[in-house]
Amino acid sequence: MANIINLNRARKKKRAEEKEKAAAENRIKFGRGKTESARARAENDLAGRKLDSHKIDGDD
């Protein structure tokens, strides 16, 4: 005997699988790793501290 399936559920499942596949591709394409994010944050902090250390006070 044939297996009976609900077409609405089959379509919904197929759509969800396609969305998950697209999301996985986008994570690979656009995502940054934890170490890359930490490195960028550290570089920004260092640049900010260097800039602050070169400020001249205008209280003369």
C-alpha positions in Angstrom: 0.0 0.0 0.0 1.2 3.5 -0.8 2.4 5.8 2.0 -0.1 8.7 2.5 1.5 12.1 3.1 0.0 15.6 3.9 1.1 17.8 1.0 1.0 21.0 3.1 3.4 19.5 5.7 5.6 18.2 2.9 5.8 21.7 1.3 6.4 23.3 4.7 9.2 20.9 5.5 10.8 21.4 2.1 10.6 25.2 2.5 12.2 25.0 6.0 15.0 22.8 4.6 15.7 25.3 1.8 15.8 28.2 4.3 18.2 26.3 6.5 20.5 25.6 3.6 20.5 29.2 2.5 21.2 30.3 6.1 24.1 27.9 6.4 25.6 29.3 3.1 25.2 32.8 4.4 26.9 32.0 7.7 29.9 30.7 5.8 29.9 33.6 3.3 29.3 36.6 5.7 30.0 35.3 9.2 33.1 36.1 11.2 34.7 33.8 13.7 35.1 34.4 17.4 38.8 35.0 17.1 38.4 37.5 14.2 35.8 39.4 16.2 38.1 39.5 19.3 41.1 40.6 17.2 39.1 43.5 15.6 37.8 44.6 19.0 41.4 44.5 20.5 42.7 46.5 17.6 40.0 49.1 18.0 40.7 49.4 21.7 44.4 49.8 21.1 43.8 52.5 18.4 41.5 54.4 20.8 44.0 54.3 23.6 46.8 55.5 21.3 44.5 58.4 20.2 43.7 59.3 23.8 47.3 59.3 24.8 48.2 61.9 22.1 45.5 64.4 23.2 46.6 67.8 24.3 44.7 69.4 27.2 43.4 72.9 26.4 43.4 74.1 30.0 46.4 76.5 29.7 
